[in-house]
Amino acid sequence: MILYSYRRCPYAMRARMALKYAGIEVEHREIELRNKPQSMLLASPKGTVPVLCMDGLVLDQSLDIMHWAISQSDPDGWGSADDAIAQAWIAKNDGPFKVLLDQYKYPNRFPELDQAPVLQEVLQIMLLPMEQSLQATQYLMGDTMTWVDVAIFPFIRQLSMVDANKFEQLPITAIKKWLAQHLDSELFHSVMHKHPVWRD
Ligand SMILES: N[C@@H](CCC(=O)N[C@@H](CS)C(=O)NCC(=O)O)C(=O)O
């Protein structure tokens, strides 16, 4: 099994974490976004990571890789999340929140936008609803971790790193605790090792 991946990509992180959690061994192929290997583009012409290539099957959506991994092995019950609620979180994360995150992270690409109102919108649409959930229960879907926490955490990490001081000032204590727990986890560290770039 081959995984095409990019170390800092949040979609690739969620896939790597799910594969590791399920105990699935892959050949890791680290790519450069500006110089994608032909073998990856042959398997998945759309050219995004992660891509998991198996015998006769290519999965090129991070969530498909997560779900496939969990279907193989789910030792801690990551899969036991209410489907409708899970989908609503993911739709918000991968949709409007990701759009705002890019606007916040790459102000040069959006010179017409000020960062402060973008951060306010992030707070309103994503962080405050998350904070409310995480004040009530330890994880987004209840008191046990599920794939939803793992799928969303890399994006919150990215947000927190844009301007650590601003993030620290936000009134989101439960999110900060949840984020720190994921950042400190053995699982996260185990998928962040550096790999040399793969050449076909
Ligand atoms: N819907 C895809 C999105 C993956 C994605 O957009 N990955 C980015 C890297 S974070 C990518 O590969 N972009 C292609 C590029 O920048 O050329 C998934 O969930 O796997």
The ligand as a MOL file (V3000), in Angstrom:
LIG
                    3D

  0  0  0     0  0            999 V3000
M  V30 BEGIN CTAB
M  V30 COUNTS 20 19 0 0 0
M  V30 BEGIN ATOM
M  V30 1 N -10.7690 17.0750 -0.5120 0
M  V30 2 C -9.3700 16.7070 -0.4700 0
M  V30 3 C -8.5230 17.9370 -0.3010 0
M  V30 4 C -7.0370 17.6620 -0.2440 0
M  V30 5 C -6.1980 18.9200 -0.5100 0
M  V30 6 O -6.7280 19.9440 -0.9280 0
M  V30 7 N -4.8830 18.8360 -0.2670 0
M  V30 8 C -4.0080 19.9260 -0.6400 0
M  V30 9 C -2.8080 20.0630 0.2650 0
M  V30 10 S -3.2450 20.5830 1.9120 0
M  V30 11 C -3.4370 19.6470 -2.0160 0
M  V30 12 O -3.0000 18.5530 -2.2780 0
M  V30 13 N -3.4450 20.6680 -2.9030 0
M  V30 14 C -2.9170 20.4980 -4.2130 0
M  V30 15 C -1.9710 21.5950 -4.5980 0
M  V30 16 O -1.7380 22.5050 -3.7870 0
M  V30 17 O -1.4460 21.5330 -5.7010 0
M  V30 18 C -9.1620 15.6820 0.6400 0
M  V30 19 O -9.9290 15.7230 1.6120 0
M  V30 20 O -8.2660 14.8260 0.5350 0
M  V30 END ATOM
M  V30 BEGIN BOND
M  V30 1 1 1 2
M  V30 2 1 2 3
M  V30 3 1 2 18
M  V30 4 1 3 4
M  V30 5 1 4 5
M  V30 6 2 5 6
M  V30 7 1 5 7
M  V30 8 1 7 8
M  V30 9 1 8 9
M  V30 10 1 8 11
M  V30 11 1 9 10
M  V30 12 2 11 12
M  V30 13 1 11 13
M  V30 14 1 13 14
M  V30 15 1 14 15
M  V30 16 2 15 16
M  V30 17 1 15 17
M  V30 18 2 18 19
M  V30 19 1 18 20
M  V30 END BOND
M  V30 END CTAB
M  END
